[in-house]
Amino acid sequence: MAKIAFLGLGVMGYPMAAHLQKAGHSVTVYNRTSAKAESWASETGGSFAPTPKSAAEGADFVMACVGNDDDLRSVCLGDDGAFAGMKAGAIFVDHTTVSAQVTAQLYSAAKKSGIGFVDAPISGGQAGAENGVLSIMCGGDADHFDKAAPVMEAYSRICRRIGESGAGQMTKMCNQIAIAGLVQGLSEALHFAEKAGLDGRAVVEVISQGAAGSWQMANRYETMLDDHFDHGFAVDWMRKDLGICLDTGDDIGASLPVTALVDQFYKDVQKLGGGRWDTSSLIKRLRAMG
């Protein structure tokens, strides 16, 4: 069992840290809102610390799951950052979805400090985090991944190293690109069924058993038909991720026309007041168009 720090207790981080504590690790958490860290410690029997540095002191592994590039830099760098408290040979595992640029920066800074850095973005949503069945796509040095992988088993269904530093974040971009097109297609199919006067549930029962079937269809069609959109990853966060995908696509010469289009559709959803709705709310935009 390892001594672990976990930084960031959002809808994903809170249950992930709890899985580590339940697995027998000694977990100390940090959260920007300290009341949530205190609540987590009281609920799980773990510990909490007032700064990333103090949480990371003496830890074998430091996990982070925060909001964006700036949030990640703030918990890693500076006098109170985790890197300042980590011992030589410790490994930092970043579960945040961030840009390739910040990953490269932090990998280099960690290496200079004698610590490991694994980019390990996650997929599976809040339910995946709560049930401990996330998909984790990793980049970084092979020896650091090999040490961290058994720890990540506490909350993963699959955890795989794709390549060198940054490969995990690039793979997460592939994930978000694929999801964007799938959700738009599902939204259009359900909207078409509604306009045609069909029973949407009956339609999905049939088409989900053929080539149209997908995770999105199986897990989101009912809530989409019921006009409920509080079941997962928020539109605001999806636009952040798609922005990273589009910027990176420009950098590497990858053409992403559907992703760019769906990103604008999500912008329309934000204008409808749906920034905190889950990503399946693309159908709301179609309904609003009549």
Secondary structure, DSSP 8 states (H G I E B T S, - for coil): --EEEEE--STTHHHHHHHHHHTT-EEEEE-SSHHHHHHHHHHHS-EE-SSHHHHHTT-SEEEE--SSHHHHHHHHSSTTSHHHH--TT-EEEE-S---HHHHHHHHHHHHHTT-EEEE--EESHHHHHHHT-EEEEEES-HHHHHHHHHHHGGGEEEEEEEESTTHHHHHHHHHHHHHHHHHHHHHHHHHHHHHTT--HHHHHHHHTTTTT--HHHHHHHHHHHTT---SSSBHHHHHHHHHHHHHHHHHHT---HHHHHHHHHHHHHHHTT-TTSBGGGHHHHHHHT-
